[in-house]
Amino acid sequence: MAIRLPLLPLALTLALPAADWPMFRGVNGSGVATVSAAPTDFGPDKNVVWKTALPFGHSSPVITGDLIFLTGAEGGERVDAGRGDKVIDQGGKLFTLCLDRKNGKILWRREAPRPRLERYQKVNSPASPSAATDGKNVFIFFADYGILSYTKDGAERWRAPLGPFNNVNGHGSSPIVHNDLVILVCDQDSGSYLLALDKNTGRERWRVDRSEVTRSYVTPAVFTPKNGPAELIVPGAYQVTSYNAATGEKLWWVRGFSWQPKSLPVIDGDMIYVHGWEGGGEAESPTETPSWMEALQLYDSNKDGKIVQDEIDPKMRNSFYLLDLDGKGFLAPRDWDFYRARRAARNTLLAIQHGGRGDLSDSAVRWRMQKFLPNVPSPLLYQGVLYLVKDGGIFSSVDPKTGAILKQGRLTGALDTYYSSPVAAAGKVYLFSQNGMATVLKAGAQWEPLAVIDMDEPVFATPAFIDNRMYLRTRGSLYCFQAN
């Protein structure tokens, strides 16, 4: 049932056919739907057009025409990976699924190879990256294998094995399609790179080293300037970088970014909005950390030029695997330097004005914001207002020109953790919490709550909107809701 609740106060859409939601969060990841109506009053048993049971996974629905693409994992058992909150999905199978958008029927499912079992965080899944489609074919990424491509009818076109990957939380980056390329960010604790494959053959067209960054979970967006080549905007640990989308050439970068980013960039005109948040990055000033030579003096008891787990400060021993980036069993200068960078990184939302080449850290940032930032959800820019949802249900509307907070409040009835990103449709903003609480807001600088709905299941995926319908993946199902 939809509940109308008061608010507790706190102190470009690109044109595509209406039946295309071609990647995670729609056209260029904007999260903005071009529909004339969207449901407000819905729920597990209300305004449901159809409901289809799905295997486990967090990938979001991707749509072309009357086809919906998703991924999932079945079977196996989640076992402790022996590293904090990390698990391994033992023995399960990975699938790509294609559903009929009209009735929810599963038209085909294809099993992917699974030559290895990589660890991931408990709230993650082995089927978290979303698909991408060019309208004729679909492209899928599984960290336990690599990239696969199928026709709309489910015929395999090609496969491109990748990895293994060195990412303790498991991958979350989704592929995108740009012109004749399939592009994927492969950031990890050692050996980070940006990859472009030929969408017709699966052959590598270019690969760019990104060893200056460690792990992230981002999906890039495409910036198309008035003059010059299309650019890939790629957030990464400690900096945001732009690359020539056709060649992979590094064009410009902005330093002073946060560690371990997870969200999509949002593009509006010549402005780029990108954010990153991680625990420990809330303080306004960087955290001081000894240099490598000072650390050797403090911890290297046998004076061999390395620091092993038994030598480190006892408070740091349980998290030693997070410091030992390449897993060699000891800390070297690279490990320590990135540890220092991580402790010095601050959470931030950057408003970057496009223009220029090289290091633009001191010239391109129009404003920055450090408080009230999301962890995982991407920002949403809709009808001239920037929206953010922070864990705990703190929702903010922000002036995209100045960074000033226009209105802020707690989402009553949805004070929760958020992994799903906000989406806008027909003058409304949609939010889904981890525990399955849906909040529908009237969009605007002074936004207003319209409804809070309990979906009775966890939600990690971001919904899609096509033809006045909403497609929402919960823990065990895909729902289609009709506008009221």
FENLIN-V163276 format. One line per field, one symbol per residue. ss: DSSP state (h for helix, s for strand, l for the rest). psi: psi as a letter, one per 30 degrees, with the letter a starting at -180 (. if undefined). A space follows every 10 residues. Layout:
ss=???
psi=???
//
This chain:
ss=llsllllssl llllllllls slllllhhhl lsslllllll llsllslsss sssllsllll lsssllssss ssssllssss lllllsssss llssssssss lllllsssss ssllllllss slllllllll lsslllssss sslllsssss sllllsssss slllllllll lllllsssll ssssssllll llssssssll lllssssssl llllllllll ssslllllll ssssssllss ssssllllls ssssslllll lllllsssll ssssssllll llllllllll lhhhhhhhhl llllllsshh hllhhhlllh hhhlllllls slhhhhhhhh hhhhlllsss sssllllssl llllsssssl llllllllls ssllssssss lllsssssll llllssssss llllllllll llsssllsss ssllllssss sslllllsss ssssllllll lllsssllss ssslllssss ssll
psi=kkkkllkjkk .fkkjllfhk ifakgajggf gkkilflkke jlafgkhjel kkkllklgkl kkkkbgkkkl llkkaakklk fgibgklkjk glkkkkkklk fefgkjelkk kllifljkll kefalfhekl lkkgfelkkk kkffdbklkl lffgkkelkj klalkijffl lfkkllkjcg kkkkkiklfk hklkkklkff fgkkelkkkh fflaklhlkl lkkjlekllk kkjjkljflk kkkjfefgkk ellklgllkh lflklkkjbg kkkklkkkkf gfkekkkkkl leeeeeeefi eghggljlef flkeffefge ffeieggfgl kleeeeeeee eeffkkkkkk jkkkkllajg efffjellkf lhkldekllk jkhgkkkkkk kfgjkkkkjf ffgkkekklk jkfhiakkek kkkkkhglkk kkleggkkkk kkllehlkke lkkjfgllkf lklkkkhglk jkkaeglkkk kkk.
//
